[in-house]
Amino acid sequence: MWITLALASSSAFEEAMLKQIQEKNKIKNSEDAQSVINGFMRIASANEAEWLPLYYAALTQTETAFRFDVNKDQFFDQALEITKQAQEISPSNSEITALHGYILMGKVSVDPGSRGQSLSPQVMELFGKAIAQDRSNPRAVNLMSQMELGMSKFFGSGPDKACGMARMSMELYQNEEAKITETYILPTWGKNQMVELMKNCN
């Protein structure tokens, strides 16, 4: 009986997550985004042992700050708080560590002149840590390659290192695609960013 209830609960969680991920993919403005964030947070409240709803809430916060005309610092700061909650549930999680770095990368983008020197080393350290935690995680390599490209442009060096990492990331995305099914709720995002970055590598 307990096993049956546990399976039913797991199935309900996955269904709720799939529905919310589908809503996330339809976001057209910051209002849509806030509604999706709230939905993920409701799932998190009902499933306190699960890191994924918190992860997706923080990711949506971060993407909203990058995409729309909002108070970017406020959105990035809220994303950091949610990410810390996810880390408490699932320490040493490569996806969460990479997201933490992505959020700080966003903080740098708000004011590169005053924040780059202090935050960029933290960002690179987090991406390196995420890669060490799971070398098959394409997002960790993806994000580090983006950061490398940005720094190469800033310092006037070539994109070779960033492009090498980008190619590695693309291979990892291809490996990941073989695992994805209609009910897959683990993170899969980022490949389109790599396609754009690779345009710098011809």
N, C-alpha and C positions, 0 to 999 in steps of 0.2 A: 504493500500500500504506500509506504513512504517513498519507494523508488518511483512509483507511478506519479505521485504528487510532484516529486522533484523533476521528473521528465516534463510534466505539464507546465511547471513553473519555468523551466529552461526554454521550452517551446514558446511560451508567452513572451518571455524576455526577447528572444530572437525575432519574433514577429514584430514586436514594438520597435526594436532597433532597426529592422529592415524598412519599416514604414517611415521612420524618422529620417533614415539615410536617404530614402527616396525624396522626401520633402526637402532635405538639404540640397539635393542636386537640382532643385527647381528654384532656388533662391534668386530673386531678381532685384531686390533692394534691401536696405538695412532693416525695414520692418519685417519682411519675410525672415531675415536672418535671426532677428530677436525672437520671433515665434518658434523657430527651429531650436534655438538655444534653450528656450524655456521648456520645450518638449523633451530634449535630452536631459535636462536637469530634473524633470519630473520622473523620468525613467530611472535616473541615478538615485533619487530619493526612495523609490520603491525597490531598488536592487542595490543595497549598500555595499555588497561584497564585489560588485562588478566595476571594473575600471573603464570599460569602453564608453558608456554614456558620458562620463566626465571628460574623457579624451575628446569625443566628438563635439561636446559643448565648447571646450577650449579651442579646438580647431576651427569651429565655426566663428567664434569670437575673433580669432586671429585673421581668418580669411576676410571677415567683414571689415576689419580695420584696414587691410590692404586694398580692398575693392571699392569701398564706399566712403562718402563724405560724412564721417562720424568723428567723435573725439577719439582719435587713434590711441593716445596714451591710455585713456580710460579703458578702452576695449582690450588693449594688450595687457594692462595690469589685471583686469578681471580674468583674462585667460590664464595668466600666471597663477592666480589664486586657485582656479579650478584645477590646473595642472598639478599643483602641489597636493590637492586632495586625491587625485588619481595616483600620484606617486606613493602616497601613504598606503593605498590599497595594493598596488603592484610595484614594489621597489625593483630597481635594476631592470626596468622594462625599456627596451631600446626605442620603441615607438614613442613612449612618453618623454624619454630623454631627448630624442630628436625634436619633438614638438616644443619642449622647453627652449631649446636652442633657436627654433624658428620664431618663437615669440620674442626672444631677445633680439633676434635679427630685425624684427619689425620695429622694436624700440630704437635700434640704431638708425633705421631708415627715416624715422621722424626727425632726427637731428644728428646727422652723421658727423658734423663738425665738432660738436661738444661731447658726443657719446661714443664715437667710433673707437677712440683710443682705450677707453675703459671697458666697453662692453664686447668689442670684437674678439679679444682673447677668450672671454667666457663663452661666447658663441662657438668658437672653434673647438674649445675644450669639450663642450657638450656634444657636438657632432662627433668628435673623435671617440668620446665615451659611448655614444649610441652605436657606433660602428663596432667597437670592441664588445659590446653587449650582444650584438647579433650581426654578424658579417653578411647575412643574407637580406638585411633590411634595405631595400632600395631607397627609401626616403632619407635615411641617415646619410648615405653617399650623395644622393641628389642635393640635399641642402648644403652639405659641405662644398660641393662643386659650385653651387650658386655663390656661396660666400667667397670661395677662392677666385671666381671670376670677377666679383665686385672689387676685391682687393687688388687683383691684377690690373684692373682699369684705373683704380685710384693711384697705384704706385707706378703705372706705366710699364708694367712687365707684360709678357705674353700670356695667352690663355692656355698654354699647353697643359699645365697641371690640372686646371679646371676641366679641360676637355677630356683628359685621361680618366678623371673621376666620373665625368658625365657618361662616357662610354661604358664604364663599369656599372654605373647605375642602370643604364638601359638594359644591360644583360640581366641584372637582378630583377627588373620589372618583367622581363620576358619569362623568367623562371617563375615569378609570382603568378603570372597570368594563368599558368597551367593549373594552379590550385583553386582559382576563383570559380565559384558556383553561384546560382541564383540566391542562395541563402547565406552567402559569405558576408560576415559583418566585421571582419578585421579590416584595418586600414589598407587601402589600395591606391590612394591618391598620389599625384605628383608626376606621372609620366608626361603629361602635356607640358609641364615646366621644363622637363629635360629636352623635349623636342624643340622648344624655343631656344634653350641654351645651346643646343648643338648647332644652331645656325651661326654661332660665333666660332665654330670649329672647322669650317671648310678650308 
